[in-house]
Amino acid sequence: MNRFIRRDRFMFERHSLSKVEDPFFARSTVRFFLYNPYSLPGLNDLIKECSSELGQYQQLQEDRIIEKIEKRQWYLLTERPLCPLAGRSFLTHRAGERSVATQADIQAKYEDLTSVVKFGPGKWQKSHIDYHGAVNSFFLLANRSRSMSNEGQVIFSDPGGLANTIRTFTQEWVRLEADELSFKLDSAEHWYGELRNQKQTFLHADDHWDVSGKSWHWVPVIPDIVYEYRGGEK
Amino acid sequence: MNVQQKSAIIWRIWAGFDAVHIVSYMGHSLARGNVPFVADAYSALETVERYGEGAYVFVALSWTLELSILISCWLFWTQRQSARWLSFAQTPLRLFLMVPSVSLLTTALGFYPSYSALLAIGLVVLSETLKCLSVWWFGMDKAQRIRAGA
């Protein structure tokens, strides 16, 4: 069911940006329903808001309504939007429009949305690491029982004493920094604050940087910051 | 031989085992061309860097035990009563880090490279039980021993 909703009443947890129509298409819907506003829930409230600001001058009201939609003060929620706000479409320019959006326009749109939106492009950033003390103690005991006779070293000064221990590496989806905005068009989208966990094991494994070709490190290797692109990670 | 003399001997035996642990470590470390403790301190820092902050706890436990063995060696040798409490405090660390109080065990296991892990764990548990019981019993004064039924 189609309806208009004011931006401050839009709840990102409940409503999806994929159900929000692009203002370009929303304004034609407004014009269609303007003389029968009760057929479109929320439109009457939008008209009333404009009436209280402008009086009863109908042409001015229409301009004002369109302006509010274009400024994204009101959203049109619809089951099948032609061009939903979520996704690449709200950042790139519409194919049918003749004028070309400048980088500044796109930047402004991006900043406007990301200031309130809790879902969008970003990056996976290291949040915290959980070293499983109880489980790892078992591995340490096993390692140590095999290397007891290896004298001449303080225990754990050699990484081998920590072999096979595990940890959970947690990353959080955060917004891109100002100098990373070039990634935003190709970035995957998630809820900001979303966490993902990956289990790692400490092993003497192959690498591409050590002289011997092997070194002690956490496998799989996970960088502190990961840029996830649409359709795959980088 | 009275109880005090036996206690003195027991104390000296445990001091001896601690001394063997220290000397053995230093000897092996020097044989590898390292400066004892200093080289391991650098290695431990490198391990922490590779492993992450989770290694701090394990490395700290290990160094605490090494330091406490140096102290307990001296306390046992000088027949201090505090050696008893320090040895009790060491027990969980020794069991977790598999450092037997009967320090000759580690050398002995070196002669059997294919020893089983369960055997090693069993020997460490046995070693710690023996130490705790002996230190507890011979650490008591006469009145305590009478109350305990001796």
Chai-1 contact restraints between the chains, C-beta under 6 A:
chainA,res_idxA,chainB,res_idxB,connection_type,confidence,min_distance_angstrom,max_distance_angstrom,comment,restraint_id
A,Y131,B,G54,contact,1.0,0.0,6.0,A-B,restraint_1
A,R144,B,M98,contact,1.0,0.0,6.0,A-B,restraint_2
A,S145,B,M98,contact,1.0,0.0,6.0,A-B,restraint_3
A,S145,B,A117,contact,1.0,0.0,6.0,A-B,restraint_4
A,S145,B,A120,contact,1.0,0.0,6.0,A-B,restraint_5
A,S145,B,I121,contact,1.0,0.0,6.0,A-B,restraint_6
A,R146,B,A117,contact,1.0,0.0,6.0,A-B,restraint_7
A,M148,B,M98,contact,1.0,0.0,6.0,A-B,restraint_8
A,M148,B,T106,contact,1.0,0.0,6.0,A-B,restraint_9
A,M148,B,L109,contact,1.0,0.0,6.0,A-B,restraint_10
A,M148,B,A120,contact,1.0,0.0,6.0,A-B,restraint_11
A,S149,B,T106,contact,1.0,0.0,6.0,A-B,restraint_12
A,S149,B,L109,contact,1.0,0.0,6.0,A-B,restraint_13
A,S149,B,G110,contact,1.0,0.0,6.0,A-B,restraint_14
A,E151,B,S24,contact,1.0,0.0,6.0,A-B,restraint_15
A,E151,B,H28,contact,1.0,0.0,6.0,A-B,restraint_16
A,E151,B,T106,contact,1.0,0.0,6.0,A-B,restraint_17
A,G152,B,H28,contact,1.0,0.0,6.0,A-B,restraint_18
A,G152,B,S29,contact,1.0,0.0,6.0,A-B,restraint_19
A,G152,B,R32,contact,1.0,0.0,6.0,A-B,restraint_20
A,V154,B,D40,contact,1.0,0.0,6.0,A-B,restraint_21
A,V154,B,S62,contact,1.0,0.0,6.0,A-B,restraint_22
A,V154,B,E66,contact,1.0,0.0,6.0,A-B,restraint_23
A,I155,B,S62,contact,1.0,0.0,6.0,A-B,restraint_24
A,I155,B,L97,contact,1.0,0.0,6.0,A-B,restraint_25
A,F156,B,F58,contact,1.0,0.0,6.0,A-B,restraint_26
A,F156,B,V59,contact,1.0,0.0,6.0,A-B,restraint_27
A,F156,B,S62,contact,1.0,0.0,6.0,A-B,restraint_28
A,S157,B,D40,contact,1.0,0.0,6.0,A-B,restraint_29
A,S157,B,S43,contact,1.0,0.0,6.0,A-B,restraint_30
A,S157,B,A44,contact,1.0,0.0,6.0,A-B,restraint_31
A,P159,B,T47,contact,1.0,0.0,6.0,A-B,restraint_32
A,P159,B,R50,contact,1.0,0.0,6.0,A-B,restraint_33
A,L162,B,Y51,contact,1.0,0.0,6.0,A-B,restraint_34
A,W216,B,R50,contact,1.0,0.0,6.0,A-B,restraint_35
